Each structure stands twice: as C-alpha cells, then as structure tokens.
Amino acid sequence: MDAALLLALGLLAQGLGPALGVPGSRGPSTLYPWRRAPGPGRVRRAWVIPPISVSENYKRVPYPLVQIKSDKQPLGSVLYSVQGPGVDEEPRGVFSIDKFTGKVSLNAVLDREKTNRFRLRAFALDLGGATLEEPTDLEIIVVDQNDNRPVFREKVFTGHVLEGAAPGTYVTRAEATDADDPETDNAALRYSIVAQGEPELFSIDALTGEIRTVQVGLDREVVAVYNLTLQVADMSGDGLTATASALITLDDINDHAPEFTRDEFSLEAAEAVGGLDVGRLEVQDSDLPGSPNWAASFSILDGDPDGQFAIRTDPKTNEGVLSVVKPLDHESRELYQLRVSVQNEAPLHVAAPKPRRGQATVTVRVQDANEAPVFQENPLRTSLAEGAAPGTSVATFSARDPDTQQLQRVSYSKDYDPEDWLQVDRATGRIWTQRVLSPASPFLTQGWYRAIILASDDASPPRTATGTLSIEILEVNDHAPELSVPAGSLCSEPGLGPGLLLGATDQDRPPHGAPFRFQLSPADPGLARNWSVSQLNASHARLRPRHRVAEGLHGLSLLLRDSGQPPQQRERALNVSVCRCGRDGACLPGKAARRAGGAGLGLGALVTALASAVLLLLLVLVAALLGRFHRRPLDKALLPGPQDDPRDNVLDYHEQGGGEEDQDAYDINQLRRPPELALVGGPPGRPPLRRDAPLGHGPLQLPRGLPGGPADMAGFLRQALEAADSDASVPPYDTALIYDYEGDGSAAGTLSSILSSLDDRDQDYDYLRDWGPRFGRLADMYGHS
C-alpha cells in the first residue's frame, strides 16, 4: 500500500494565527489534514492545503510559517526540502526549511507591489535520497498594506471651454493611479478641488475626476485662464493624498463688436499721385487680439462714386489704412467726405451688444501740386514714305498743362533720336525731318522708327512729361529684281535633265517684291524659238530648250518684273552652258563645251588627240628600253649609298625655332635630277620636252621637276594631271598623257610591258584598265575589246 504523506501545517501561537500571517502568535503547530480509519488496514488519504497569507512589510524575521511531516519513516530518518521562487529562484533567500523538522520560515520583508504570491514545492526523502512522498505545492499569499500614495498622471491638466458656457459643460478630466491592491480599500481613490478662487465656477466628480462648469459667468474679457488645485486620496478619501493643477482656458467668442474711436476723421491727400496711404482710422475691440473675432474689416459706404479710395486693415494694430487708388485732381475736386463702417471678419454673437460707433465720417482734402504736362495722344503713331526729303513734316506732338489747361506754358525737346533725323519746334511741338533716313539704318525695327519727345512746363521746379513718337517708314518700290545665280548648265536635249532653275531676289519689302515674273527678252525674238521659261512659284522659274541646241556657252537675256505698284523691271544677262547628257540627265565628262559657241570636238581635234597618243606610246617605249639597259647604273645614280637606309628624309621635329630651315635632315636635292635621266628627257638641268601636245597650239607648260624617289611618285603624277587639265592648248583632259618615269625600289616592277616586245602589234593593252580610270582612255584606243 502506498505510503501516506503527513503534511502538517504548524500554526504559530494558538489556533490558526501563523497560517493567517498575524504577528504575535506563539509558534508553529503540526496540521494533520487526514485521519486514520479504525481497524487493521489503511484507508486512502485525501486533503486540501489552503494558501498561507503573510502580511507585507512584516519586519520581525525570521518568522516560522508552517511545518510538514511524513509518516513513512520515523522522526530523524526523513529529509525535507523546498524549491521555487524565494528559495532557489529569484528572489532567493526569502524562505527556508529545516531539513530534519520540515519547518518553513520567512527570512525577508515582503513587498506585495513586487511579488503578490509565491508557489513552492515541498519534498520528503529518506536518508539515502530516495523519494518517500509525492511532491506537494505550497502557496504563500502576500497580504497588502496601504503603503503607496496615489499619483496623478500629469502634474498640470489643461482644458478649454467657451466663455459664457452653460452649467454642466465638460471641461477636462483628471486621472490618478495607486500601486496598492485594487481589490482593497487601499487603492480606492476620491478626487476633489481644494482651491479655485471666488466665485466657484467649476466642480469635479469624486469618482471619475471629470471637471465641469457649475454656473454661468465665464467671461474671457474678465478672466481668461483659471488655475485649479486638485487632490486625490486613497482609502476612499481618508488615506494618503496627492495634489496637481488644472489650467482652464476660456475660448473667445465674438461678443464685442469693433468700434471707431472717433465719429469723424480729417485727412489730406496729394493730387496726381496714386497708390499712396492717406491716413489711419483707429478702432477698438475687446475680443481676443489676432483672432477673427478681433480682426476688423472696413467698407466705404458713401462719398466715393469713382472708386478713388480704398481701406485695408493693418493686421498688427487692427487699424484701417485709407489709401488713394486713382490719382486725385485738385482742379476738378478739392474735398471728399467718405462714410465708412467697420465690422469683424467673424459673425457677431447673438448675445453681443450693439456697437455705438460702428460708422464714422472721413474728410479728405486734396492738396494742390504742380503736375507734369499731359500729351493729348501718347504714343503718337504716324507714317512717312522712305527716302523722304529733308524738311518733310512728320507730326505735331502737343501737350497741355493740367494746372492751367493751357498750351502756351509747355516747351518741347528731343530726348531720344538715335539717327538725329528729326527736328522739334520748341514752342509748338511740330516735328519735321532734317535729312534723308537710310533704309539700312539699324534703328529701324520692322519698318518702324522710334523717338522720345519731352514736354516741360514753366513752373519752379518744372515738371516734364515723356511722349513716344513711332514713325512707320512706308516701303517704296525703288529696286528691280535680280537673278540669284546669273549662270548655270543644262542638257542639250529637251527631254533630258531637270533644266535650269532660275531664282530672283528683291531689296524691297512686301508687297513690292515677290511674286516675280520671268520672261525671255522681247528684244530678241530668236530666244523664244529656242528656249522656254515656265513659272514654278512666286520666286523661281525653270529654263528648258525647246529643241536640241548646240553644246557650249550660250548668252541669254531675261526680263524680270516684281509686283510693286508701279512695278520695277530690268533685263538681266544669263550665261547657260549646254552639255551632252546621259540618260540620267547628268553631263557626260569631257563633252561640255569649253568655249562660247563651241559644239564639241571637231575632226581636227580628234586627229590631234590621236597623234598625241602615238607620241605618248613612243616615249613610253623609249623610256622602258633605256631603263632595262641602264637599270643598275641608274639605280646607283638615283639612290647613292645603301638603298635600305631609312634616313632619306627623316626630320627632327623636337627642335624649336628656325622653322623648316632649322631641321636636321638629309638633302635629297641631288636626287631630283640624276644624270642618267638626261638620256630620257634631254640634257641635265632641262626638263624633258612635252611630246603630248600638237604642234602650233600654244606654248609649252613650265618645266616640272622629276621625282627624286619612289616616295615622290604620287605627287609627281598629281602635278602632271593638274597641268594637263589646265592646259588649254592640248586635247581634253581625258586624253592619254606620257608618264615616263616609274620610280625605283617598287616590288611590283615596271608598270608597262612595252619592253617585252618591240612591236606594239604583239602587245595586249587591255590590262591598262586595271591601272585605274586615268588609263581607261588608252585601253579604249589600243585594246582589243
């Protein structure tokens, strides 16, 4: 049968004193919560251990609480232990147990606000450490004492309420807390107002802390802020206390209308000046400054039919500022009497009294001042034909004096006339020209000329007015149109090419310029038989031949006319170059006429070209033969020394000063004309004779130096081509020329195969096409294809 745990709860003193935690009991006793049944056998045990209550802040420690016992072993053979918070867990050392007797003791002062209960577990073991009984729980409850004062959540509570609020109006709420047990009277709080002044206008709910108004009479203009002293006490108002403050602000209502400080105001204003302040209108208002209930708004009720005055509010002083919007005229009106009113921006409260000075009279006296003259028309606009002769009248720019309404007191002068083109009569303001204005003047803006005229009175000091005179320079048709490009080219066939586009310009501005009319000169009727002109747009036309015309340069005469009134017209010369064109309408190379009236190459020119080609071939053949027989000595003469020397013409460019003459380079002038080349072109010092030009067709070209080395070959060929193209005494530029020197050191060898055969009948010249377009003509003349 299982062993029974004898758990005795020893009560101190007599009865249940220790179990209830009451100080003064005599000591612990043993509690047996079970009974043995009579008879030889055991009965099953069952018991309930009630919690043990201990008062906090008890200072007489150590203090015995309970004693536990087990009947499984005799006294002295059982070891007791306890575990849990307060023993072997934080806070440690609060409780302890005698391991032989099972007495549990309190060893420290308890604080309920930190720990309000402890749960321990008790154990019974034999001397060998074996468990004798099942562990049982031991609960210790800390009994609260009133050891904490209540605390307000805020030191100062704030609230707002409208002035004049009805009784019972909610203002704010005060709140406090107490750390004691809320289930006891130690935390039962009660609120009260201990000071608020007279009369008492506020009350507080003792349980909730709500503050409300209790009677009428809240007037912000009398008292704006109320300061209440609040108190809270525990033990239902009889325990510990704490205090705080409550600041209650009365919110303003518009219960006072603004009023003028006087019934009448007298001010003065200068004439002829707008935008100036005349004076201030003072008002008073008892409502909260800066609020809409205090801000004043002014209106002019009467006396200003033309709207010459305005009143604005100064936001800092709340005064009305009277200003002149439109300039006043002393001569037309000397005195103004204005009736003005004032009110708040916010609506007036229904309970507010009616104002006594809501309106006032403002008298404004206009001061007389010397005013500047006034131009009768400003700016003054007029027009004048371009090229107007000196002395031409332009306009009369007159002004009047507002003070006397007279013209005689005003004098005139120029302030701005950049071209010094105008003259002004000082007494009358009449303006005329004193010279001819150039149409190209930089001071003409889109045909307008601007001048500034001054008008001054005779007062002291004088007043001056400024007037603007704008003169439009009217365009006159005094220029005839001109051809944009007086020359061009077109195809000889009427159906080929776009024709010649003609354009015209005119120095005159619209409407005296375009559209232009293009017409062949009526003085030469033959032009119309060979040519036609078709209008394309307002400024361009197209010229075409009516039938095939001869190639060459043709001189035409065109009649151009503009659209002015009256129109200007003039005949213009047009040089037209006519060429033979391909199917795409482009001039073919070499077919355009080079002379006026020319019609292409004639028979004589063809014979000359053929003879030149034969001479060219002979010269090439001779040069090739000489080069084969004298190659080695020629090479030595051309390039003395080692031919692989890279310093032929190396220059040092790191030197400064001296220009080209200050270069450290090899002089290759000796390579320009080797003696061996004299056998090809003539004696030393003379260039070879031109054999590609026909006899009797002009002088020979100036001699050109032969290249000094392979690097000069490209420049030599380019110079030869330019000389041939610019020589008018030889056939056209695509005729074959003689290039009798190929250079030395080329890995490709000779450019010609003439030396391979002495008979040109065995030679195939079709390979010349591979040399480029410059040799294409030779291939056409001597090739087989």
C-alpha positions, 0 to 999 in steps of 0.5 A: 500500500502506498505510503501516506504523506503527513503534511502538517501545517504548524500554526504559530501561537494558538489556533490558526494565527501563523497560517493567517500571517498575524504577528504575535502568535506563539509558534508553529503547530503540526496540521494533520489534514487526514485521519486514520480509519479504525481497524487493521488496514489503511484507508486512502488519504485525501486533503486540501492545503489552503494558501498561507497569507503573510502580511507585507512589510512584516519586519520581525524575521525570521518568522516560522510559517508552517511545518510538514511531516511524513509518516513513512519513516520515523522522526530523524530518518526523513529529509525535507526540502523546498524549491521555487521562487524565494528559495532557489529562484529569484528572489532567493533567500526569502524562505527556508526549511529545516531539513530534519523538522520540515519547518518553513520560515520567512527570512525577508520583508515582503513587498506585495507591489513586487511579488503578490504570491509565491508557489513552492514545492515541498519534498520528503526523502529518506536518508539515502535520497530516495523519494518517500512522498509525492511532491506537494505545492505550497502557496504563500499569499502576500497580504497588502498594506496601504503603503503607496500614495496615489499619483496623478498622471500629469502634474498640470491638466489643461482644458478649454471651454467657451466663455459664457458656457452653460452649467454642466459643460465638460471641461477636462478630466483628471486621472490618478493611479495607486500601486496598492491592491485594487481589490482593497480599500487601499487603492480606492481613490476620491478626487476633489478641488481644494482651491479655485478662487471666488466665485466657484465656477467649476466642480469635479466628480469624486469618482471619475475626476471629470471637471465641469462648469457649475454656473454661468459667468465665464467671461474671457474679457474678465478672466481668461485662464483659471488655475485649479488645485486638485487632490486625490486620496486613497482609502476612499478619501481618508488615506494618503493624498496627492495634489496637481493643477488644472489650467482652464482656458476660456475660448473667445467668442465674438461678443464685442463688436469693433468700434471707431474711436472717433465719429469723424476723421480729417485727412489730406491727400496729394493730387496726381499721385496714386497708390499712396496711404492717406491716413489711419482710422483707429478702432477698438475691440475687446475680443481676443487680439489676432483672432477673427473675432478681433480682426476688423474689416472696413467698407466705404459706404458713401462719398466715393462714386469713382472708386478713388479710395480704398481701406485695408486693415493693418493686421498688427494694430487692427487699424484701417489704412485709407489709401488713394487708388486713382490719382486725385485732381485738385482742379476738378475736386478739392474735398471728399467726405467718405462714410465708412463702417467697420465690422469683424471678419467673424459673425457677431454673437447673438448675445453681443451688444450693439456697437455705438460707433460702428460708422464714422465720417472721413474728410479728405482734402486734396492738396494742390501740386504742380503736375507734369504736362499731359500729351493729348495722344501718347504714343503718337503713331504716324507714317512717312514714305522712305527716302523722304526729303529733308524738311518733310513734316512728320507730326505735331506732338502737343501737350497741355498743362493740367494746372492751367489747361493751357498750351502756351506754358509747355516747351518741347525737346528731343530726348531720344533720336538715335539717327538725329533725323528729326527736328522739334519746334520748341514752342509748338511741338511740330516735328519735321525731318532734317535729312534723308533716313537710310533704309539700312539704318539699324534703328529701324525695327520692322519698318518702324522708327522710334523717338522720345519727345519731352514736354516741360512746363514753366513752373519752379521746379518744372515738371516734364512729361515723356511722349513716344513718337513711332514713325512707320517708314512706308516701303517704296518700290525703288529696286528691280529684281535680280537673278540669284545665280546669273549662270548655270548648265543644262542638257542639250536635249529637251527631254533630258535633265531637270533644266535650269532653275532660275531664282530672283531676289528683291531689296524691297519689302512686301508687297513690292517684291515677290511674286516675280515674273520671268520672261525671255527678252522681247528684244530678241525674238530668236530666244523664244524659238529656242528656249522656254521659261515656265513659272514654278512659284512666286520666286523661281522659274525653270529654263528648258530648250525647246529643241536640241541646241548646240553644246557650249556657252550660250548668252541669254537675256531675261526680263524680270518684273516684281509686283510693286505698284508701279512695278520695277523691271530690268533685263538681266544677262544669263550665261547657260552652258549646254552639255551632252547628257546621259540618260540620267540627265547628268553631263557626260565628262569631257563633252561640255563645251569649253568655249562660247559657241563651241559644239564639241570636238571637231575632226581636227581635234580628234586627229590631234588627240590621236597623234598625241597618243602615238607620241605618248606610246613612243616615249613610253617605249623609249623610256622602258628600253633605256631603263632595262639597259641602264637599270643598275647604273641608274639605280646607283645614280638615283639612290647613292649609298645603301638603298635600305637606309631609312634616313632619306628624309627623316626630320627632327621635329623636337627642335624649336625655332628656325622653322623648316630651315632649322631641321636636321635632315638629309638633302635629297636635292641631288636626287631630283635630277640624276644624270642618267635621266638626261638620256630620257628627257634631254640634257641635265638641268632641262626638263624633258620636252612635252611630246603630248601636245600638237604642234602650233597650239600654244606654248609649252607648260613650265618645266616640272621637276622629276621625282627624286624617289619612289616616295615622290611618285604620287605627287609627281603624277598629281602635278602632271594631271593638274597641268594637263587639265589646265592646259588649254592648248592640248586635247581634253583632259581625258586624253592619254598623257606620257608618264615616263618615269616609274620610280625605283625600289617598287616590288611590283616592277615596271608598270608597262610591258612595252619592253617585252616586245618591240612591236606594239602589234604583239602587245595586249593593252587591255590590262591598262584598265586595271591601272585605274580610270586615268588609263581607261582612255588608252585601253579604249584606243589600243585594246582589243575589246 
